[in-house]
Amino acid sequence: MSSPPFTLPANLIPDEANPPWMNKGDNAWQLTAATLVGMQSVPGLIILYGGAVKKKWAVNSAFMALYAFACVLVCWVCWGYRISFGDELIPTWGKINVALSQHYLLEKAFLGNFPNATMVFFQFVFAAITLILIAGAVLGRMNFYAWMLFVPLWLTFSYTIGAYTIWSTNGWLSTAGMIDYSGGYVIHLSSGVAGFTAAYWVGPRLTKDRERFPPNNILLMLAGAGLLWMGWTGFNGGDPYAANIDASLAVLNTHVCTATSLLTWLILDILFFGKASVIGAVQGMITGLVCITPAAGVVHGWAAIIMGICSGSIPWFTMMVVHKKSELLQKVDDTMAVFHTHAVAGSLGGILTGLFANPKLCNLFYGKYGQYVGLFYGFHMGDYHNGFRQIGLQLIGILFVIAVNIVMTSLICLIVQLIVPLRMTEEDMEIGDEAAHGEEAYAIWGQGDRNENSRFSAYNDVEVGTSKGKGLVEMT
């Protein structure tokens, strides 16, 4: 007696909208992970920046993040994605093309079992947050119109180089075997170096702002920091391009390293300054997130704890000790300390990845056993060649990213300043948001009335009893 033919459940039967190569679970997780990463920027970094700066810069700082997010998306689908992940032009850059046609977007992505449309969106949120992190270094003085030009230029001529070289399957460092699990190099080291370089060219804030720049709303800053931390579940958990065990490990390692880093930074603050600083705790949180990013799914949990101790102490030392003794670091006004929290922590994570990368876990991620061997495992296995080769590649990657970002960011700043000033005028910097945008973050008084009409605003001003002039409305 023959058994009845096997039939798939109705929801698993392939059809025009569900091709046989697509895994619904992976596609759903990838879209979810992308959305989590997007929320790190909008609203995460918008409200973190808006709360962490002086009151007069809250709108400008938040708006720089919002603008970058929107601008990057348009540039990404028009040319950025295909330069970063498309066909090879040279080993460090792809051929320019659009990612807008239905035919292309519904095809299988270059990795993973989901369509190009999902991959384009997923990679976009990483590109966007990189530009927003750069903004953190130039808050409080960069001309907004210069920022509007800087964003598409830097995305096109700097970010795409790092993304293609390190992440594309045809990229130079990718094929050589360098490990950057989720962006310690492409995103964090790049944004730290580019932000520091841009801050050099833009110049410092007003002296009184450099001397005293208190957060206008620490609770709001903490809300943004919380979104940043929880969003990292998608940031690192989405990079296996599958809802698999490596994604689970990456998520857990991410949070373990971050918590350890926060606690380490907090303890150092208490020991040396006598107070538990919530701003310091946020810095330690960020350095932990950054440090684990290049290693999240390829190291054991005990390594994540060691990395958290390192990320909570070494960037703390560079920020609290080295910074105060270095003339260069003192000269360059890096508003949100992006150099320490992203460049130093990203480099640290890349080096530690070269030490702790486990061959079996690397095989889960890359599908190539024996090619990716952390130095400590190379010693343990007697595979000294591959162990030293791995740490060497990690160091070459750091030098490559630093060089590209110093050169390209400098060139872009020099080009932009030929069109518009990089820096706001001294008068406008005295005023802040109202001069830049004609708007204030906290502009209500009493029962909701503005304290006074602004000579900078085209929308918010009111004149009782008249409707004359642009932006004036009759109040009854």
Salt bridges, closest charged atoms under 4 A:
GLU107 OE2 - HIS103 NE2 2.94
ASP209 OD1 - LYS54 NZ 2.79
ASP209 OD2 - LYS56 NZ 3.33
ASP333 OD1 - ARG205 NH2 2.72
ASP333 OD1 - ARG210 NE 3.58
GLU426 OE2 - ARG423 NH2 3.17
GLU427 OE2 - ARG455 NH2 3.51
GLU430 OE1 - LYS208 NZ 2.74
GLU434 OE2 - ARG450 NH2 3.77
GLU440 OE2 - ARG450 NH2 3.79
